[in-house]
């Protein structure tokens, strides 16, 4: 269940550079880590998680299998995309399919890198893309309103859906994103079939110059201030530096390069983790001699649902789960020691899985 995040941005903001960094990073991973390129513009890359490595150090498995995130390089966007300008139709079709948006915003000055819209303005760049998404959403909402109006007169359920759609239309008419409209999960069912673009969670990448990669600059400060009420995240990074790091095959060369720039880890790792967390996803682990593996679930899932990501039969025949907290596993250093210390719990169907749980499922075939 890989999270799919789409990279978007105006021309010359560093979008493709970031995607290349992601792709190279994936290709450079160790051989016992999975990687595949689904299409030329899609890469499947591991989610960095130090917990996985620490469990592997204790268990010494035959292989380590991380959870992953799918990164999609969405076709370029220009003003008027909602009307089909440029590659607008392809852009909007691709972005409709992703779970989250990684919005790259130019926060650097370089006279050799042109900007069609004039002087550097991160707010304007952000709003151009948002406006196109909102216009496309408005079109989708208005079409559904037209189809629902007659039925709403005789069907209370359709009437309730129509009320939500009208609220969405009013919100979009004001130039606001649907994700900022205070709707319950039940209310969002009214437009679930529309896959509204401005309802998707957004992670902003402030692509800054080298001197600003640790501190940010006036442009990234403006962006952070502009999105502070959006329930979004902002990652400050220099995409060119990340691309250079990702191209290095020798671990020692990579470490020397990062030391030179005073980096503890590639900013790309922070980006991937943040994108993963953006959808409130949790990780649980299975740990045995054959493999130590990370599994992705949604926050709030119960044990049978968590078991289903391994195999649907695990959910259907679920009996119970053996659970050890990550902290206990690290402290006692093995499953056997945790069992002897009374730190292995037996949980049933109502158990809500916690982030970091180490689990083993019992089930009927």
Buried (B, 14 or more C-beta within 10 A) or exposed (E): EBBBBBBBBBBBBBBBBBBBBBBBBBBBEEEEBBBEEEEEBBBBBBBBBEBBEBBBEBBEBEBBBBBBBBBBBBBBBBBBBBEEBBBBBBBBEBBBEBBBBBBBBBBBEEEEEEBEBEEBBBBBBBBBBBBBBBBBBBEBBBEBBEEBBEEBEEEEEBBBBBEBBBBBBEBBEEEBBBBBBEBEEEBBEBBEEBBBBBBBBBBBBBBBBEEBBBEBBEBBBBBBEBBEEBEBBBBBBBBBBBBBBBBBEEEEEBEEBBEEBEBEEBBBBBBBBBBBBBBEBBBBBBBEEEBBBBBBBBEEBBBBBBBBBBEEEBBEBBBBBBBBBBEBBBEBEEBEBBEEEEBBBEBEBEBBBEBBBBBBBEBEE
